[in-house]
Amino acid sequence: MQAAVKGLQNEDEIVRISAIEIIGKQQVFEQLPALINSLTDSDELVRCYAAETIAFLGTDLKDQLVMQAKVEQDEVARTGLYYALYSLGATEYLTALLELLESESHVVVIRTIHHLADIMSEANKDAILPALHDLSQRELPVSIKEVLNEYLD
């Protein structure tokens, strides 16, 4: 666990992401302050993973995530923030998550599809399924089509 904590400070973003994943999988709640600090990392994927891990740990840090979502400029990081906020009960972020399906970034669209599939329930499937179906009707790169087909088939 000490290696994971040190990994949060590594210059390589892959190492930082791996450290965040380890902290989440091991459910090391004592490292929440470090995860909160990772919300302002220079790399958008690190910020995304940090938000997702905070939600996974189920901690009530919704206010902190809302503040970060208001200032976050990068779409990749916003996918994680919106997913985390929705997972923590802020259902108003479903619309923001659905809007990310319109992104030009393959990474953003693919992560958004995975997040939508993860949060889909009886309460929100009437919003999510039509959005995914509409997306499937567009001309898409193979990478997005493959992910989308996993959930629509």
NUKOL-779590 format. One line per field, with one value per residue (C-alpha): x, y, z. Coordinates in steps of 0.1 Angstrom, whole numbers, padded with zeros to 4 digits, always signed. Layout:
N
c1 [X_...]
c2 [Y_...]
c3 [Z_...]
//
This chain:
153
c1 [+0000_+0029_+0040_+0005_+0006_+0040_+0026_+0002_+0032_+0049_+0055_+0040_+0003_-0001_+0016_-0007_-0038_-0027_-0021_-0056_-0070_-0051_-0064_-0099_-0097_-0082_-0107_-0081_-0103_-0074_-0061_-0093_-0074_-0048_-0076_-0092_-0059_-0058_-0089_-0066_-0039_-0025_-0037_-0074_-0074_-0060_-0087_-0113_-0101_-0098_-0135_-0146_-0127_-0141_-0176_-0166_-0155_-0190_-0178_-0200_-0178_-0205_-0199_-0162_-0170_-0196_-0171_-0146_-0173_-0180_-0144_-0133_-0127_-0117_-0143_-0125_-0122_-0159_-0170_-0156_-0169_-0205_-0205_-0192_-0218_-0246_-0234_-0235_-0271_-0269_-0293_-0293_-0259_-0275_-0282_-0246_-0234_-0258_-0245_-0210_-0222_-0219_-0182_-0157_-0134_-0136_-0122_-0150_-0178_-0165_-0161_-0195_-0211_-0195_-0207_-0242_-0244_-0231_-0257_-0287_-0317_-0355_-0355_-0333_-0333_-0360_-0334_-0303_-0315_-0329_-0296_-0276_-0299_-0296_-0258_-0259_-0276_-0247_-0216_-0192_-0156_-0153_-0140_-0172_-0195_-0179_-0185_-0220_-0229_-0219_-0247_-0274_-0273]
c2 [+0000_+0023_+0019_+0029_+0060_+0070_+0062_+0091_+0115_+0098_+0118_+0091_+0094_+0056_+0050_+0076_+0060_+0026_+0039_+0053_+0020_+0001_+0025_+0020_-0018_-0021_+0004_+0025_+0052_+0069_+0080_+0100_+0133_+0122_+0112_+0146_+0162_+0140_+0158_+0187_+0166_+0179_+0148_+0145_+0107_+0109_+0134_+0111_+0080_+0099_+0110_+0075_+0060_+0085_+0075_+0038_+0042_+0055_+0085_+0115_+0140_+0151_+0188_+0185_+0168_+0194_+0221_+0203_+0197_+0234_+0243_+0212_+0221_+0187_+0163_+0131_+0143_+0154_+0119_+0106_+0135_+0133_+0095_+0099_+0125_+0105_+0074_+0095_+0104_+0136_+0124_+0158_+0149_+0122_+0149_+0161_+0126_+0120_+0152_+0137_+0112_+0141_+0145_+0144_+0124_+0086_+0082_+0104_+0086_+0051_+0060_+0076_+0045_+0023_+0047_+0049_+0011_+0009_+0033_+0021_+0012_+0011_+0048_+0060_+0035_+0055_+0083_+0062_+0036_+0061_+0081_+0050_+0040_+0075_+0072_+0039_+0054_+0078_+0071_+0060_+0047_+0010_+0014_+0032_+0008_-0023_-0008_+0003_-0031_-0047_-0030_-0027_-0064]
c3 [+0000_+0007_-0030_-0041_-0019_-0033_-0068_-0065_-0066_-0096_-0127_-0149_-0152_-0157_-0124_-0107_-0123_-0111_-0076_-0076_-0087_-0060_-0033_-0046_-0048_-0014_+0000_+0017_+0031_+0049_+0014_+0006_+0011_-0015_-0039_-0034_-0043_-0074_-0086_-0095_-0112_-0144_-0163_-0172_-0169_-0134_-0124_-0140_-0121_-0089_-0091_-0100_-0071_-0046_-0057_-0056_-0020_-0014_+0006_+0011_-0007_-0031_-0023_-0032_-0065_-0073_-0068_-0090_-0117_-0119_-0127_-0147_-0183_-0197_-0210_-0200_-0164_-0165_-0174_-0141_-0121_-0135_-0131_-0095_-0087_-0102_-0083_-0051_-0056_-0076_-0103_-0120_-0135_-0158_-0184_-0183_-0187_-0217_-0233_-0233_-0259_-0284_-0278_-0306_-0283_-0287_-0251_-0237_-0257_-0248_-0210_-0211_-0226_-0199_-0172_-0185_-0187_-0151_-0137_-0158_-0137_-0140_-0129_-0157_-0186_-0204_-0208_-0213_-0238_-0264_-0261_-0268_-0296_-0312_-0309_-0327_-0357_-0363_-0383_-0356_-0354_-0350_-0314_-0303_-0323_-0306_-0271_-0279_-0293_-0261_-0244_-0271_-0282]
//
